[in-house]
């Protein structure tokens, strides 16, 4: 079967005019944090051969994200969609993605974006790894594949961490680590030539309605409102030295500079 | 618009815009000032398929539809009119006629390197004494053994300074019927093929527009495109597609001017408020937005008609006429909104204003377009 990478991608909402979330093809786009992930997967494929599968859970409007993945060079795309998934929180989403990934075994690597541009939780990657019971490393900025072992780099708190981990394994990818390629026009043309995206629903995954959607979601979003940012300008009093002292005091108290 | 644009078109726009914002926009002002053709970017564009947008994949093209073509030219022109010009001329009046009228051997020889962006194409029709009246050209090709002996003085050749493959409009039977015009392909480097000085133009300065002259230049008889006497037919077919490209180009420049106008109107404060609060400015912005949107609809509709295999000459001519005139109005208003700064090279609107002007002149002037459109509207009676 060869090297197999699965990339989990999402179609995100670009704009929510009048605070209303409406998912249409016009208002959705591939999550920008997923583009570097697809890039990382395609570079590994170019080095080691094998294939890349992209999966996305969401309504029909999510097809555009999968088409873009195909235009980038992904080999297989699967849309996981069912009315029963509506209202899924991150846990229910991880349950669904986990079930989808089980159907794709064997794979060597599962990749996620570090977060999404619309809901921004950063939870789906780690939670899905827990569902699958496979090791997980977050914010990966470098991947090398050496005979059944991944050597992985991750920068955290100004330290470069290096890991060695066996497959199968899951990573979230640092958004700045893999500059996504420009889409070639012929790739776009080819991606839309035939209806190739596979579709899986609730029963394909062998899940029950109670574990997904609203029913399977322990969290509830109670309300959503735009935060108004306000700026206040204040003039410090005293001579230059007093003003400088006061400024230093305030900056260090606010944590803007080190004490 | 939603009926015309598909998911594919949105991805085409997003990916081309992202490339242009990163690679072209930052240098657009500089290449205009220096009148420099940016090979470093053109090479990248070639690899991404921008020089073979509608060519078949077997020849290295992207095989996209005409609506995608219009979107791509619009987006490149939004960043740089000069590069939009390079791409539209290359695709629609150099590569397209070879695809439509060339033999298999000619397609292999010329369309392939053109589609891959390894070579740049040009269309050489205009002469010092022949422009709107294409049948008045004086360039000649006299057959002599296995070659045509060509003498020509072609002017205002877009891409002229960098083109490797040039479509020449010539009289193949100089002493006979004045309408016997043919297209012969000339490759740069052939003895007798001379690239003249670059034109010092008002706008589109990053495009190396030049004259091309041929002095007793021997071009193989096999370089004839189609048959002898087919020149005007080939020219008209190329220009139908070309006009759509110019409409898309004008649309892109106007879109850029609209965006700059909005940005400046929101930033600039006079009488204690941003000038976007003043009614006089708001009226201009409203007109600009409307003109841009109307240009877009007309351009995409002409392209969609072509994609569905319907006649589109009239719609393409109307789109070119409207979009180019709209572009001049919109860029003029963008300069006006900027006031004195709009007249300075510190802001890009003065470049848009200069680039816009020629869209009303080339590939058929507004006047020629009105002539053609009137004929279509009135019928032959």
Interface residues (C-beta under 8 A of the other chain):
Chain A: X25 X26 X29 X63 X64 X67 X68 X71 X182 X183 X184 X185 X186 X188 X189 X190 X191 X192
Chain B: X2 X6 X7 X8 X10 X11 X12 X14 X15 X18 X19 X44 X47 X48 X49 X50 X53 X57 X61 X62 X63 X64 X68 X72
